[in-house]
Amino acid sequence: MNFTMGILGFGGIAKFHYKVLAEKIPQITIKGAYDINAEKNESILEHGLLVYPDADSLLSDADIDLVLISTPNNFHKDYAIRAMRAGKHVLCEKPCMLSSEDLEEVLAVAKETGKIFTVHQNRRWDRDYLLIKQVLQEGTIGKPFFIESRVNGARGVPGDWRCVKEAGGGMMYDWGVHLIDQILQLFDCPITELYCQMFNLKYPEVDDNFKLSMKFENGTCVMIEVGTFHFIKAPRWLVHCDGGAMKIEDWGSGVDVVKELDTTMDWQESVVYTAAGPTRTMAARPDGTTEDFHIDIAEEKTNYKLYEMLIEGMETGDYSKVAVQPDEVRRSTRVMEAAFRSAREGILIKENI
Ligand SMILES: NC(=O)c1ccc[n+]([C@@H]2O[C@H](COP(=O)([O-])OP(=O)(O)OC[C@H]3O[C@@H](n4cnc5c(N)ncnc54)[C@H](O)[C@@H]3O)[C@@H](O)[C@H]2O)c1
């Protein structure tokens, strides 16, 4: 089956959707777009699309089956509700909603109208993340006890709506939601402890850097860090397991894995004399007790899978086929809310999330 899409908000990410659909998904045709800023009309036309004069004319177009909401975050809720009430399925950009309350309202409309409401959590198909997931699932290096997932920039927050609180700006909503969603996909047990520190180094209204620590019921601890003033980069991923460790330096660098082969240790012979004095605990492992290997990043990007699953959901009417499910979005929204509360009040949150 073929579907026709309309776009609300024709900025940076809308063009990314356009490219993915054009290259990979012939079953979805984009008919046109509405952008509040008339200066964007030229770009809409250059992409061979129809310019709608307002949102209502797009939403009342009987040809449109699916609406992509790719405006700043504060417009997602109103557009999602209006689109579903107009009989359209909705693919909403992340973060889909700015509160659990808003999300529940939107999900209630999805239920009432029988329309799909799903979210573009496309970083579930990032190749670095898929590598980490693959090694963890294979169990080659045992169970993770500490995971660090971070993105480090040093240019500050992009000088658009992302600096404005009312628009849903800030790094938790911009990047945090992706990194949280990735981690939540790894474990099917609740978070039992959460602590977050947020910084307003140069942007008074929104978090420009944050550090979020979470402990899961299975004992795994995760630290998610988003920096926009990090002039020295730390690895994108660092994962410590009970039988080894792995590191991904940067998005495209592949994973370096160290696997433990032998747990026996001759402590007496392992004293190392460092610049700070002798130590046995921090001495290197004896030769032959570990194995190092590298796995390259996959060549093919699979970031179009979300669309394939959405098409299956629309075709069959079976919304469980859609990649990003309401309960998953509920959970990531609750994690972000807890993170904001923890940072605001300076408290450790001990609740099951
Ligand atoms: N999934 C991802 O990887 C990813 C990446 C970037 C952005 N996003 C999300 O996509 C959304 C848009 O981000 P962007 O980077 O494209 O921003 P952008 O500023 O480049 O584009 C937003 C567009 O929406 C238009 N707009 C603003 N208010 C509008 C309204 N009420 N109605 C119609 N149009 C309106 C603006 O004029 C602009 O053209 C945000 O929710 C953002 O979080 C997701």
PDBQT file of the ligand as one rigid body, heavy atoms in Angstrom, charges set to zero:
ROOT
HETATM    1  N1  LIG A 401      15.069  12.851  15.611  1.00  0.00    +0.000 N 
HETATM    2  C1  LIG A 401      16.119  13.617  15.482  1.00  0.00    +0.000 C 
HETATM    3  O1  LIG A 401      17.236  13.129  15.359  1.00  0.00    +0.000 OA
HETATM    4  C2  LIG A 401      15.956  15.103  15.482  1.00  0.00    +0.000 A 
HETATM    5  C3  LIG A 401      16.987  15.933  15.026  1.00  0.00    +0.000 A 
HETATM    6  C4  LIG A 401      16.764  17.312  15.004  1.00  0.00    +0.000 A 
HETATM    7  C5  LIG A 401      15.554  17.828  15.444  1.00  0.00    +0.000 A 
HETATM    8  N2  LIG A 401      14.591  16.983  15.895  1.00  0.00    +0.000 N 
HETATM    9  C6  LIG A 401      13.309  17.495  16.371  1.00  0.00    +0.000 C 
HETATM   10  O2  LIG A 401      12.595  18.016  15.236  1.00  0.00    +0.000 OA
HETATM   11  C7  LIG A 401      11.859  19.181  15.598  1.00  0.00    +0.000 C 
HETATM   12  C8  LIG A 401      12.314  20.340  14.728  1.00  0.00    +0.000 C 
HETATM   13  O3  LIG A 401      13.710  20.512  14.866  1.00  0.00    +0.000 OA
HETATM   14  P1  LIG A 401      14.591  21.163  13.685  1.00  0.00    +0.000 P 
HETATM   15  O4  LIG A 401      16.005  20.924  14.047  1.00  0.00    +0.000 OA
HETATM   16  O5  LIG A 401      14.103  20.721  12.377  1.00  0.00    +0.000 OA
HETATM   17  O6  LIG A 401      14.245  22.693  13.919  1.00  0.00    +0.000 OA
HETATM   18  P2  LIG A 401      14.252  23.841  12.839  1.00  0.00    +0.000 P 
HETATM   19  O7  LIG A 401      14.252  25.104  13.589  1.00  0.00    +0.000 OA
HETATM   20  O8  LIG A 401      15.332  23.584  11.841  1.00  0.00    +0.000 OA
HETATM   21  O9  LIG A 401      12.874  23.645  12.072  1.00  0.00    +0.000 OA
HETATM   22  C9  LIG A 401      11.626  23.871  12.673  1.00  0.00    +0.000 C 
HETATM   23  C10 LIG A 401      10.706  24.470  11.626  1.00  0.00    +0.000 C 
HETATM   24  O10 LIG A 401       9.400  24.596  12.183  1.00  0.00    +0.000 OA
HETATM   25  C11 LIG A 401       8.876  25.856  11.774  1.00  0.00    +0.000 C 
HETATM   26  N3  LIG A 401       7.827  26.221  12.724  1.00  0.00    +0.000 N 
HETATM   27  C12 LIG A 401       7.958  26.818  13.938  1.00  0.00    +0.000 A 
HETATM   28  N4  LIG A 401       6.751  26.918  14.539  1.00  0.00    +0.000 NA
HETATM   29  C13 LIG A 401       5.848  26.382  13.681  1.00  0.00    +0.000 A 
HETATM   30  C14 LIG A 401       4.460  26.197  13.724  1.00  0.00    +0.000 A 
HETATM   31  N5  LIG A 401       3.736  26.543  14.804  1.00  0.00    +0.000 N 
HETATM   32  N6  LIG A 401       3.853  25.621  12.656  1.00  0.00    +0.000 NA
HETATM   33  C15 LIG A 401       4.557  25.267  11.547  1.00  0.00    +0.000 A 
HETATM   34  N7  LIG A 401       5.871  25.440  11.461  1.00  0.00    +0.000 NA
HETATM   35  C16 LIG A 401       6.520  25.954  12.516  1.00  0.00    +0.000 A 
HETATM   36  C17 LIG A 401      10.059  26.785  11.752  1.00  0.00    +0.000 C 
HETATM   37  O11 LIG A 401       9.829  27.931  10.956  1.00  0.00    +0.000 OA
HETATM   38  C18 LIG A 401      11.141  25.878  11.190  1.00  0.00    +0.000 C 
HETATM   39  O12 LIG A 401      11.211  25.932   9.784  1.00  0.00    +0.000 OA
HETATM   40  C19 LIG A 401      12.091  19.361  17.087  1.00  0.00    +0.000 C 
HETATM   41  O13 LIG A 401      11.081  18.693  17.792  1.00  0.00    +0.000 OA
HETATM   42  C20 LIG A 401      13.421  18.657  17.332  1.00  0.00    +0.000 C 
HETATM   43  O14 LIG A 401      13.581  18.205  18.656  1.00  0.00    +0.000 OA
HETATM   44  C21 LIG A 401      14.764  15.643  15.901  1.00  0.00    +0.000 A 
ENDROOT
TORSDOF 0
